[in-house]
Amino acid sequence: MMDFVALDFETATASVHWAACSVGLVDVREGRIWDEYYTLINPGCAFDYRCVRIHGIQEEDVAGAMDLHGAMALLRERLDGRVVVAHNAAFDTGVMKSAMEREGVEPPDVRVLCTVAAARRALPGLSSYSLSKMMDLLGEFHAHNALDDARACANLLLRCAKACGARSVEELSETLGLIPGHFNAQEYYHCKTRPVRKRRTVPSAARREAKALQ
């Protein structure tokens, strides 16, 4: 089954990796969106105007929000044992890893898939694999809102699965040559790709979608 949780962070500053100021989660079960969650986070640091310009969240917006420790504890509870999916997953899992280390929260045990890697394999030939381009493909809007971006990420992975006829995360990984990353208390490594011995033909509908974005 296509069971996973799509994750997206927005951050207050680029000077430290742990400074999450919002998070969005989209829980997909049996190929359908089952639940969504969004919260602002007070990271306890100054906000960089360049980051504010991207996502629009200002320091005063998070004054009464959940603190970083509470947010990381909540993520551990919600994500433990799941497959976590993110667009450019190394960034989002890196934020979570750094924040959990800072706050002394034991990390969840998760496998990690990157939708950039999945889309490159399932929808080849696009001029860009940025989330904004992928959102155009999916008819989604409002990049840099954590929940909207997590929802777009979830729908993108489902579209990739449809394009290659995969019925589970495991089958999708095998078909596209994805080696899931792993994040727990003992190890941390990113999603990787390997050569695919027998590539499935991309269906004509997926080729048309890819061509439309070129």
N, CA, C and O of each residue as an XYZ file, in Angstrom:
856
protein
N       0.836     -1.200      0.000
C       0.000      0.000      0.000
C       0.876      1.258      0.000
O       2.009      1.243      0.481
N       0.331      2.334     -0.545
C       1.037      3.606     -0.504
C       0.746      4.267      0.841
O      -0.186      5.061      0.972
N       1.558      3.925      1.831
C       1.434      4.465      3.185
C       2.693      5.250      3.521
O       3.793      4.699      3.480
N       2.549      6.528      3.854
C       3.698      7.361      4.194
C       3.216      8.664      4.814
O       2.020      8.956      4.818
N       4.157      9.443      5.339
C       3.867     10.789      5.846
C       4.747     11.781      5.099
O       5.973     11.674      5.132
N       4.131     12.742      4.431
C       4.877     13.816      3.774
C       5.153     14.921      4.793
O       4.287     15.277      5.593
N       6.367     15.452      4.749
C       6.857     16.402      5.758
C       7.440     17.628      5.082
O       8.134     17.517      4.072
N       7.158     18.802      5.640
C       7.813     20.019      5.160
C       8.025     20.984      6.317
O       7.129     21.204      7.132
N       9.227     21.559      6.375
C       9.561     22.596      7.353
C       9.753     23.932      6.663
O      10.193     23.991      5.515
N       9.423     25.002      7.364
C       9.933     26.338      7.057
C      10.830     26.739      8.220
O      10.570     26.377      9.367
N      11.887     27.487      7.920
C      12.870     27.820      8.949
C      13.015     29.330      9.123
O      12.793     30.108      8.196
N      13.391     29.717     10.338
C      13.482     31.132     10.699
C      14.750     31.787     10.173
O      14.771     32.989      9.909
N      15.797     31.002     10.023
C      17.087     31.532      9.589
C      17.891     30.423      8.943
O      17.712     29.244      9.251
N      18.774     30.814      8.049
C      19.655     29.838      7.409
C      20.967     29.683      8.164
O      21.793     28.845      7.802
N      21.170     30.486      9.213
C      22.454     30.461      9.917
C      22.593     29.253     10.833
O      23.709     28.840     11.146
N      21.457     28.676     11.272
C      21.473     27.429     12.047
C      20.427     26.500     11.437
O      19.386     26.951     10.961
N      20.714     25.206     11.456
C      19.864     24.269     10.726
C      18.629     23.849     11.516
O      17.681     23.321     10.935
N      18.623     24.074     12.823
C      17.545     23.568     13.676
C      16.358     24.513     13.809
O      15.369     24.157     14.449
N      16.425     25.707     13.225
C      15.482     26.785     13.536
C      14.150     26.665     12.790
O      13.789     27.557     12.023
N      13.426     25.577     13.010
C      12.116     25.392     12.384
C      11.110     26.386     12.952
O      11.013     26.555     14.168
N      10.358     27.047     12.064
C       9.308     27.960     12.538
C       7.915     27.494     12.132
O       6.922     28.086     12.557
N       7.825     26.456     11.325
C       6.541     25.812     11.045
C       6.807     24.438     10.461
O       7.869     24.182      9.894
N       5.826     23.558     10.609
C       5.930     22.215     10.036
C       4.555     21.788      9.540
O       3.534     22.077     10.165
N       4.549     21.102      8.416
C       3.328     20.518      7.877
C       3.511     19.029      7.678
O       4.556     18.587      7.200
N       2.503     18.251      8.039
C       2.508     16.799      7.856
C       1.248     16.394      7.109
O       0.157     16.882      7.405
N       1.403     15.503      6.143
C       0.258     14.919      5.445
C       0.404     13.409      5.508
O       1.342     12.840      4.948
N      -0.528     12.768      6.192
C      -0.497     11.325      6.424
C      -1.303     10.630      5.327
O      -2.510     10.837      5.203
N      -0.619      9.806      4.538
C      -1.260      9.073      3.442
C      -1.341      7.598      3.818
O      -0.341      6.990      4.199
N      -2.529      7.036      3.710
C      -2.736      5.616      4.000
C      -3.573      5.000      2.888
O      -4.618      5.523      2.501
N      -3.077      3.871      2.386
C      -3.727      3.169      1.278
C      -3.953      4.098      0.090
O      -4.982      4.028     -0.581
N      -2.971      4.973     -0.161
C      -3.006      5.835     -1.332
C      -3.916      7.037     -1.235
O      -4.141      7.714     -2.238
N      -4.451      7.328     -0.049
C      -5.341      8.474      0.133
C      -4.873      9.330      1.316
O      -4.323      8.819      2.292
N      -5.102     10.626      1.207
C      -4.777     11.511      2.326
C      -5.738     11.212      3.470
O      -6.954     11.351      3.337
N      -5.165     10.798      4.592
C      -5.947     10.355      5.746
C      -6.012     11.439      6.823
O      -7.021     11.562      7.517
N      -4.943     12.223      6.965
C      -4.897     13.243      8.014
C      -3.868     14.297      7.628
O      -2.917     14.017      6.898
N      -4.069     15.508      8.125
C      -3.118     16.601      7.923
C      -2.874     17.306      9.255
O      -3.748     17.358     10.120
N      -1.670     17.842      9.395
C      -1.336     18.555     10.631
C      -0.417     19.723     10.288
O       0.488     19.596      9.463
N      -0.661     20.854     10.931
C       0.188     22.035     10.734
C       0.313     22.772     12.053
O      -0.657     22.889     12.802
N       1.498     23.266     12.336
C       1.672     24.140     13.492
C       2.813     25.118     13.244
O       3.799     24.799     12.580
N       2.651     26.310     13.792
C       3.781     27.225     13.913
C       4.661     26.742     15.055
O       4.184     26.077     15.975
N       5.938     27.075     14.996
C       6.908     26.674     16.017
C       7.700     27.902     16.433
O       8.121     28.690     15.586
N       7.901     28.066     17.730
C       8.772     29.131     18.226
C      10.162     28.544     18.444
O      10.382     27.830     19.422
N      11.112     28.838     17.537
C      12.437     28.233     17.660
C      13.325     28.909     18.698
O      14.393     28.396     19.033
N      12.887     30.062     19.209
C      13.681     30.754     20.220
C      14.917     31.432     19.676
O      15.930     31.540     20.367
N      14.837     31.891     18.434
C      15.981     32.594     17.832
C      15.459     33.743     16.983
O      14.264     33.829     16.700
N      16.364     34.618     16.582
C      15.992     35.737     15.724
C      15.651     35.236     14.318
O      16.205     34.245     13.845
N      14.734     35.937     13.669
C      14.325     35.587     12.308
C      15.138     36.394     11.300
O      15.337     37.597     11.470
N      15.596     35.733     10.271
C      16.321     36.383      9.179
C      15.299     36.929      8.181
O      14.392     36.209      7.763
N      15.444     38.189      7.803
C      14.464     38.807      6.912
C      14.383     38.088      5.574
O      13.337     38.097      4.925
N      15.489     37.461      5.154
C      15.470     36.752      3.872
C      14.568     35.523      3.936
O      13.893     35.198      2.959
N      14.553     34.847      5.068
C      13.647     33.708      5.244
C      12.207     34.181      5.383
O      11.292     33.563      4.837
N      12.004     35.275      6.112
C      10.660     35.839      6.263
C      10.090     36.210      4.898
O       8.902     36.014      4.639
N      10.938     36.743      4.035
C      10.493     37.136      2.700
C      10.019     35.928      1.893
O       9.161     36.063      1.020
N      10.568     34.758      2.176
C      10.179     33.535      1.461
C       8.842     32.998      1.955
O       7.938     32.740      1.161
N       8.718     32.829      3.292
C       7.517     32.155      3.805
C       6.519     33.072      4.509
O       5.391     32.658      4.776
N       6.910     34.302      4.812
C       5.975     35.264      5.392
C       5.733     35.130      6.880
O       4.937     35.887      7.436
N       6.396     34.188      7.549
C       6.222     34.007      8.992
C       7.187     34.934      9.720
O       8.391     34.901      9.463
N       6.671     35.758     10.622
C       7.500     36.698     11.355
C       7.611     36.284     12.822
O       6.839     35.464     13.319
N       8.589     36.872     13.491
C       8.877     36.492     14.875
C       7.656     36.639     15.778
O       7.415     35.797     16.643
N       6.886     37.708     15.577
C       5.710     37.911     16.427
C       4.617     36.866     16.159
O       3.777     36.614     17.023
N       4.626     36.269     14.984
C       3.622     35.250     14.658
C       3.778     33.990     15.506
O       2.805     33.275     15.744
N       4.995     33.720     15.957
C       5.251     32.478     16.696
C       5.408     32.716     18.197
O       5.785     31.805     18.933
N       5.122     33.933     18.652
C       5.350     34.276     20.064
C       4.619     33.334     21.014
O       5.159     32.972     22.059
N       3.410     32.936     20.669
C       2.650     32.031     21.536
C       2.578     30.610     21.016
O       1.756     29.817     21.475
N       3.438     30.284     20.059
C       3.379     28.965     19.422
C       4.118     27.911     20.242
O       4.826     28.234     21.197
N       3.945     26.662     19.860
C       4.654     25.544     20.466
C       6.162     25.769     20.388
O       6.667     26.240     19.370
N       6.883     25.433     21.465
C       8.333     25.604     21.410
C       8.973     24.454     20.639
O       8.310     23.481     20.279
N      10.275     24.587     20.394
C      10.980     23.625     19.552
C      10.968     22.230     20.165
O      10.795     21.238     19.456
N      11.150     22.152     21.480
C      11.157     20.847     22.140
C       9.800     20.153     21.987
O       9.735     18.966     21.669
N       8.736     20.895     22.212
C       7.405     20.316     22.074
C       7.118     19.845     20.659
O       6.511     18.794     20.453
N       7.560     20.634     19.686
C       7.334     20.261     18.289
C       8.095     18.995     17.919
O       7.566     18.135     17.216
N       9.336     18.878     18.390
C      10.128     17.694     18.059
C       9.586     16.448     18.757
O       9.604     15.357     18.187
N       9.107     16.610     19.987
C       8.497     15.474     20.688
C       7.239     15.009     19.961
O       6.981     13.809     19.860
N       6.464     15.954     19.460
C       5.261     15.612     18.711
C       5.618     14.879     17.421
O       4.962     13.903     17.057
N       6.658     15.349     16.729
C       7.068     14.694     15.486
C       7.562     13.281     15.741
O       7.279     12.367     14.966
N       8.299     13.104     16.826
C       8.736     11.744     17.153
C       7.533     10.819     17.309
O       7.535      9.697     16.802
N       6.518     11.289     18.004
C       5.330     10.463     18.246
C       4.589     10.157     16.947
O       4.134      9.031     16.743
N       4.466     11.148     16.073
C       3.688     10.977     14.851
C       4.431     10.205     13.759
O       3.801      9.557     12.924
N       5.755     10.267     13.761
C       6.518      9.709     12.644
C       7.151      8.361     12.926
O       7.530      7.658     11.989
N       7.274      7.980     14.179
C       8.000      6.751     14.513
C       7.405      5.541     13.782
O       6.203      5.282     13.850
N       8.271      4.817     13.089
C       7.866      3.618     12.371
C       7.293      3.855     10.986
O       6.893      2.899     10.321
N       7.242      5.102     10.531
C       6.632      5.426      9.240
C       7.694      5.657      8.173
O       8.881      5.792      8.470
N       7.239      5.699      6.931
C       8.053      6.189      5.820
C       7.804      7.688      5.715
O       6.660      8.121      5.577
N       8.865      8.477      5.780
C       8.764      9.932      5.689
C       9.198     10.362      4.290
O      10.234      9.927      3.787
N       8.397     11.215      3.676
C       8.643     11.681      2.313
C       8.770     13.197      2.339
O       7.974     13.880      2.983
N       9.770     13.725      1.639
C       9.940     15.178      1.553
C      10.579     15.525      0.219
O      11.233     14.689     -0.404
N      10.385     16.761     -0.214
C      10.981     17.243     -1.458
C      12.326     17.875     -1.107
O      12.390     18.864     -0.377
N      13.402     17.284     -1.642
C      14.754     17.576     -1.156
C      14.828     17.160      0.310
O      15.051     17.975      1.206
N      14.632     15.868      0.515
C      14.457     15.316      1.861
C      15.648     15.556      2.775
O      15.481     15.625      3.993
N      16.840     15.684      2.218
C      18.018     15.910      3.055
C      17.875     17.192      3.871
O      18.355     17.262      5.002
N      17.216     18.211      3.302
C      17.010     19.456      4.045
C      16.070     19.232      5.224
O      16.404     19.568      6.360
N      14.900     18.667      4.957
C      13.886     18.542      6.008
C      14.300     17.565      7.101
O      14.087     17.838      8.282
N      14.885     16.437      6.728
C      15.351     15.514      7.767
C      16.539     16.104      8.515
O      16.742     15.808      9.692
N      17.328     16.941      7.833
C      18.437     17.614      8.503
C      17.960     18.604      9.546
O      18.546     18.709     10.624
N      16.884     19.341      9.227
C      16.282     20.248     10.209
C      15.809     19.459     11.423
O      16.082     19.835     12.563
N      15.103     18.369     11.175
C      14.568     17.564     12.273
C      15.688     16.957     13.110
O      15.621     16.970     14.339
N      16.707     16.430     12.459
C      17.834     15.833     13.185
C      18.519     16.869     14.067
O      18.779     16.615     15.243
N      18.813     18.046     13.494
C      19.504     19.092     14.250
C      18.661     19.588     15.419
O      19.178     19.806     16.515
N      17.360     19.766     15.183
C      16.475     20.256     16.244
C      16.326     19.228     17.360
O      16.295     19.590     18.536
N      16.235     17.962     17.005
C      16.101     16.921     18.034
C      17.377     16.785     18.848
O      17.323     16.582     20.061
N      18.514     16.894     18.195
C      19.783     16.863     18.926
C      19.871     18.041     19.882
O      20.296     17.881     21.026
N      19.474     19.218     19.427
C      19.542     20.419     20.265
C      18.626     20.299     21.474
O      18.982     20.724     22.573
N      17.445     19.722     21.271
C      16.435     19.669     22.328
C      16.481     18.385     23.141
O      15.686     18.214     24.066
N      17.388     17.488     22.817
C      17.498     16.241     23.566
C      16.324     15.299     23.372
O      15.972     14.544     24.278
N      15.716     15.339     22.190
C      14.599     14.451     21.866
C      15.127     13.268     21.064
O      15.789     13.453     20.043
N      14.839     12.062     21.523
C      15.278     10.877     20.782
C      14.567     10.829     19.437
O      13.346     10.978     19.389
N      15.292     10.627     18.349
C      14.654     10.645     17.034
C      13.739      9.446     16.822
O      13.900      8.416     17.477
N      12.787      9.577     15.915
C      11.959      8.433     15.555
C      12.772      7.470     14.697
O      13.867      7.803     14.243
N      12.239      6.298     14.483
C      12.847      5.340     13.556
C      12.051      5.408     12.258
O      10.940      4.884     12.174
N      12.627      6.059     11.243
C      11.899      6.276      9.991
C      12.772      5.930      8.794
O      13.995      6.068      8.832
N      12.117      5.480      7.733
C      12.741      5.425      6.422
C      12.365      6.697      5.678
O      11.317      7.287      5.939
N      13.218      7.119      4.752
C      13.042      8.428      4.117
C      13.127      8.296      2.600
O      14.053      7.681      2.072
N      12.149      8.882      1.902
C      12.175      8.970      0.445
C      12.161     10.433      0.025
O      11.524     11.269      0.666
N      12.864     10.730     -1.050
C      12.942     12.094     -1.581
C      12.139     12.177     -2.876
O      12.385     11.409     -3.806
N      11.184     13.099     -2.945
C      10.369     13.215     -4.150
C      11.118     13.868     -5.305
O      10.686     13.743     -6.451
N      12.221     14.557     -5.047
C      13.052     15.029     -6.158
C      13.610     13.820     -6.903
O      13.520     13.743     -8.128
N      14.187     12.877     -6.155
C      14.745     11.670     -6.770
C      13.657     10.852     -7.451
O      13.862     10.342     -8.552
N      12.504     10.722     -6.806
C      11.411      9.942     -7.392
C      10.903     10.572     -8.683
O      10.686      9.871     -9.671
N      10.712     11.892     -8.682
C      10.183     12.568     -9.865
C      11.174     12.525    -11.024
O      10.762     12.397    -12.177
N      12.460     12.628    -10.742
C      13.464     12.541    -11.812
C      13.391     11.197    -12.527
O      13.600     11.123    -13.738
N      13.098     10.140    -11.784
C      13.020      8.811    -12.379
C      11.642      8.548    -13.015
O      11.562      7.967    -14.097
N      10.570      8.971    -12.351
C       9.218      8.653    -12.827
C       8.737      9.592    -13.924
O       7.958      9.187    -14.787
N       9.196     10.851    -13.900
C       8.775     11.865    -14.870
C      10.015     12.482    -15.513
O      10.307     13.654    -15.273
N      10.741     11.727    -16.316
C      12.009     12.214    -16.867
C      11.804     13.320    -17.897
O      10.754     13.419    -18.533
N      12.841     14.150    -18.043
C      12.847     15.134    -19.108
C      12.310     16.496    -18.758
O      12.226     17.354    -19.637
N      11.937     16.739    -17.506
C      11.450     18.063    -17.124
C      12.605     19.053    -17.058
O      13.745     18.673    -16.791
N      12.304     20.318    -17.302
C      13.342     21.345    -17.236
C      13.718     21.668    -15.797
O      14.818     22.158    -15.542
N      12.825     21.403    -14.861
C      13.079     21.686    -13.451
C      12.285     20.711    -12.590
O      11.174     20.310    -12.935
N      12.884     20.341    -11.461
C      12.194     19.484    -10.498
C      11.989     20.214     -9.174
O      11.866     19.586     -8.122
N      11.953     21.542     -9.232
C      11.649     22.322     -8.035
C      10.209     22.046     -7.621
O       9.382     21.661     -8.447
N       9.914     22.242     -6.343
C       8.560     21.968     -5.873
C       7.552     22.900     -6.526
O       6.412     22.499     -6.761
N       7.945     24.137     -6.825
C       7.008     25.055     -7.476
C       6.604     24.535     -8.849
O       5.437     24.637     -9.229
N       7.561     23.974     -9.605
C       7.231     23.382    -10.901
C       6.346     22.154    -10.728
O       5.396     21.946    -11.483
N       6.670     21.349     -9.727
C       5.858     20.167     -9.470
C       4.445     20.561     -9.042
O       3.479     19.878     -9.381
N       4.324     21.653     -8.303
C       3.008     22.132     -7.882
C       2.199     22.592     -9.085
O       0.981     22.417     -9.117
N       2.873     23.185    -10.089
C       2.182     23.541    -11.328
C       1.600     22.291    -11.982
O       0.462     22.296    -12.453
N       2.383     21.236    -12.004
C       1.943     19.971    -12.582
C       0.715     19.427    -11.861
O      -0.202     18.898    -12.488
N       0.709     19.563    -10.536
C      -0.356     18.982     -9.721
C      -1.555     19.904     -9.543
O      -2.574     19.503     -8.981
N      -1.433     21.149    -10.027
C      -2.505     22.106     -9.808
C      -2.572     22.603     -8.381
O      -3.624     23.046     -7.921
N      -1.430     22.530     -7.661
C      -1.367     23.000     -6.273
C      -0.789     24.422     -6.262
O      -0.163     24.854     -7.230
N      -1.006     25.130     -5.172
C      -0.567     26.518     -5.092
C       0.066     26.823     -3.733
O       0.059     25.999     -2.818
N       0.610     28.032     -3.637
C       1.097     28.591     -2.375
C       2.334     27.859     -1.861
O       2.311     27.264     -0.783
N       3.404     27.910     -2.633
C       4.677     27.349     -2.186
C       5.158     28.093     -0.949
O       4.877     29.278     -0.769
N       5.884     27.380     -0.107
C       6.470     27.900      1.130
C       5.443     28.139      2.231
O       5.690     28.912      3.156
N       4.303     27.481      2.134
C       3.473     27.204      3.301
C       3.698     25.733      3.597
O       3.513     24.888      2.722
N       4.099     25.414      4.835
C       4.564     24.059      5.123
C       3.500     22.998      4.858
O       3.823     21.919      4.361
N       2.244     23.281      5.178
C       1.206     22.279      4.944
C       0.910     22.130      3.455
O       0.772     21.012      2.960
N       0.814     23.245      2.741
C       0.578     23.169      1.301
C       1.707     22.417      0.606
O       1.466     21.608     -0.290
N       2.939     22.690      1.026
C       4.080     22.022      0.405
C       4.106     20.534      0.738
O       4.445     19.714     -0.115
N       3.750     20.179      1.971
C       3.686     18.760      2.337
C       2.593     18.055      1.544
O       2.773     16.915      1.115
N       1.468     18.724      1.348
C       0.381     18.136      0.560
C       0.812     17.951     -0.894
O       0.530     16.917     -1.500
N       1.496     18.951     -1.452
C       1.994     18.827     -2.823
C       2.992     17.686     -2.938
O       2.994     16.948     -3.923
N       3.837     17.544     -1.927
C       4.816     16.462     -1.902
C       4.117     15.104     -1.877
O       4.511     14.186     -2.597
N       3.087     14.979     -1.054
C       2.328     13.726     -0.981
C       1.691     13.397     -2.321
O       1.776     12.263     -2.793
N       1.055     14.385     -2.933
C       0.411     14.156     -4.220
C       1.417     13.850     -5.318
O       1.126     13.086     -6.239
N       2.605     14.448     -5.221
C       3.645     14.167     -6.200
C       4.093     12.717     -6.114
O       4.259     12.063     -7.143
N       4.293     12.202     -4.899
C       4.709     10.803     -4.786
C       3.614      9.872     -5.297
O       3.910      8.861     -5.934
N       2.369     10.198     -5.027
C       1.269      9.389     -5.551
C       1.233      9.442     -7.073
O       0.940      8.436     -7.719
N       1.528     10.602     -7.653
C       1.583     10.722     -9.110
C       2.736      9.902     -9.678
O       2.593      9.273    -10.726
N       3.865      9.905     -8.998
C       4.999      9.086     -9.443
C       4.642      7.602     -9.406
O       4.990      6.848    -10.315
N       3.944      7.193     -8.347
C       3.531      5.791     -8.235
C       2.584      5.415     -9.368
O       2.691      4.332     -9.942
N       1.667      6.307     -9.682
C       0.729      6.050    -10.776
C       1.459      5.958    -12.109
O       1.136      5.114    -12.945
N       2.455      6.837    -12.306
C       3.183      6.862    -13.572
C       3.924      5.566    -13.848
O       4.067      5.163    -15.002
N       4.395      4.911    -12.795
C       5.151      3.671    -13.012
C       4.392      2.431    -12.561
O       4.956      1.337    -12.528
N       3.126      2.588    -12.215
C       2.289      1.443    -11.878
C       2.604      0.791    -10.550
O       2.311     -0.389    -10.358
N       3.200      1.540     -9.625
C       3.566      0.974     -8.319
C       2.387      1.066     -7.356
O       1.666      2.063     -7.338
N       2.197      0.019     -6.557
C       1.074     -0.024     -5.622
C       1.504      0.111     -4.166
O       0.663      0.105     -3.268
N       2.802      0.231     -3.930
C       3.305      0.403     -2.565
C       4.580      1.222     -2.614
O       5.198      1.365     -3.668
N       4.968      1.758     -1.469
C       6.226      2.501     -1.388
C       7.393      1.591     -1.740
O       8.338      2.017     -2.405
N       7.330      0.343     -1.296
C       8.408     -0.605     -1.574
C       8.512     -0.888     -3.073
O       9.613     -0.930     -3.621
N       7.372     -1.082     -3.735
C       7.381     -1.338     -5.176
C       7.855     -0.110     -5.941
O       8.592     -0.233     -6.919
N       7.437      1.069     -5.503
C       7.891      2.309     -6.134
C       9.401      2.444     -6.023
O      10.069      2.772     -7.004
N       9.945      2.194     -4.835
C      11.392      2.295     -4.628
C      12.138      1.324     -5.527
O      13.150      1.685     -6.129
N      11.645      0.096     -5.623
C      12.293     -0.918     -6.448
C      12.231     -0.541     -7.928
O      13.228     -0.660     -8.641
N      11.075     -0.092     -8.387
C      10.892      0.253     -9.793
C      11.767      1.427    -10.209
O      12.356      1.418    -11.289
N      11.852      2.438     -9.349
C      12.597      3.656     -9.686
C      14.060      3.595     -9.277
O      14.820      4.520     -9.562
N      14.461      2.526     -8.616
C      15.851      2.428     -8.188
C      16.188      3.372     -7.054
O      17.273      3.953     -7.023
N      15.261      3.529     -6.122
C      15.491      4.388     -4.957
C      15.908      3.538     -3.762
O      15.291      2.513     -3.471
N      16.943      3.968     -3.085
C      17.361      3.339     -1.835
C      16.931      4.277     -0.714
O      17.541      5.332     -0.537
N      15.894      3.923      0.050
C      15.401      4.845      1.081
C      16.485      5.201      2.097
O      17.332      4.377      2.442
N      16.437      6.441      2.563
C      17.296      6.836      3.668
C      16.778      6.244      4.968
O      15.702      5.647      5.013
N      17.563      6.420      6.025
C      17.167      5.889      7.331
C      17.605      6.880      8.405
O      18.724      7.391      8.379
N      16.715      7.138      9.334
C      17.000      8.075     10.420
C      16.465      7.479     11.710
O      15.261      7.274     11.860
N      17.372      7.202     12.642
C      16.987      6.796     13.992
C      18.109      7.183     14.939
O      18.990      7.959     14.570
N      18.089      6.656     16.147
C      19.088      7.043     17.144
C      20.475      6.518     16.805
O      21.471      7.046     17.300
N      20.556      5.487     15.969
C      21.846      4.872     15.667
C      22.452      5.325     14.343
O      23.676      5.382     14.218
N      21.616      5.649     13.347
C      22.163      5.979     12.035
C      21.326      7.037     11.328
O      20.156      7.258     11.639
N      21.973      7.676     10.370
C      21.326      8.732      9.604
C      21.971      8.779      8.232
O      23.137      9.151      8.100
N      21.212      8.402      7.210
C      21.721      8.548      5.847
C      20.559      8.869      4.917
O      19.401      8.557      5.195
N      20.915      9.509      3.794
C      19.907     10.055      2.894
C      19.443      9.038      1.857
O      20.105      8.032      1.604
N      18.293      9.327      1.270
C      17.772      8.563      0.142
C      18.747      8.673     -1.031
O      19.241      9.757     -1.341
N      19.016      7.543     -1.673
C      19.945      7.510     -2.806
C      19.281      6.813     -3.987
O      18.208      6.225     -3.857
N      19.935      6.889     -5.138
C      19.452      6.187     -6.322
C      20.494      5.184     -6.776
O      21.687      5.347     -6.520
N      20.033      4.158     -7.444
C      20.922      3.162     -8.038
C      20.474      2.932     -9.474
O      19.340      3.255     -9.826
N      21.351      2.378    -10.308
C      20.942      2.078    -11.683
C      19.762      1.108    -11.697
O      19.702      0.178    -10.893
N      18.841      1.332    -12.604
C      17.686      0.456    -12.744
C      17.942     -0.486    -13.905
O      18.136     -0.042    -15.037
N      17.945     -1.769    -13.635
C      18.255     -2.755    -14.674
C      17.188     -2.794    -15.763
O      17.502     -2.877    -16.950
N      15.946     -2.735    -15.354
C      14.849     -2.837    -16.309
C      13.856     -1.736    -16.016
O      12.976     -1.897    -15.171
N      13.990     -0.624    -16.704
C      13.134      0.538    -16.474
C      11.771      0.338    -17.124
O      11.689     -0.018    -18.299
N      10.722      0.561    -16.380
C       9.396      0.486    -16.964
C       9.153      1.693    -17.854
O       9.655      2.784    -17.582
N       8.390      1.499    -18.904
C       8.050      2.600    -19.792
C       7.115      3.567    -19.076
O       6.138      3.155    -18.451
N       7.424      4.850    -19.173
C       6.557      5.847    -18.550
C       5.275      5.959    -19.364
O       5.356      6.170    -20.575
N       4.098      5.830    -18.763
C       2.841      5.913    -19.501
C       2.703      7.230    -20.242
O       3.308      8.233    -19.864
N       1.894      7.219    -21.312
C       1.755      8.407    -22.153
C       1.213      9.590    -21.372
O       1.604     10.725    -21.646
N       0.319      9.368    -20.402
C      -0.219     10.473    -19.602
C       0.889     11.166    -18.832
O       0.916     12.395    -18.756
N       1.801     10.394    -18.260
C       2.917     10.981    -17.521
C       3.853     11.721    -18.462
O       4.388     12.772    -18.108
N       4.057     11.174    -19.679
C       4.916     11.865    -20.644
C       4.303     13.198    -21.043
O       5.015     14.190    -21.201
N       2.986     13.224    -21.208
C       2.324     14.483    -21.564
C       2.471     15.510    -20.444
O       2.691     16.692    -20.708
N       2.349     15.064    -19.197
C       2.518     15.971    -18.057
C       3.933     16.528    -18.029
O       4.133     17.720    -17.792
N       4.908     15.671    -18.268
C       6.297     16.117    -18.269
C       6.540     17.113    -19.390
O       7.201     18.132    -19.187
N       6.007     16.821    -20.575
C       6.213     17.711    -21.720
C       5.598     19.078    -21.471
O       6.150     20.090    -21.904
N       4.471     19.125    -20.785
C       3.785     20.391    -20.525
C       4.598     21.325    -19.649
O       4.407     22.540    -19.694
N       5.505     20.771    -18.851
C       6.311     21.601    -17.950
C       7.651     21.989    -18.549
O       8.390     22.762    -17.940
N       7.982     21.480    -19.712
C       9.288     21.787    -20.306
C       9.311     23.198    -20.878
O      10.330     23.629    -21.419
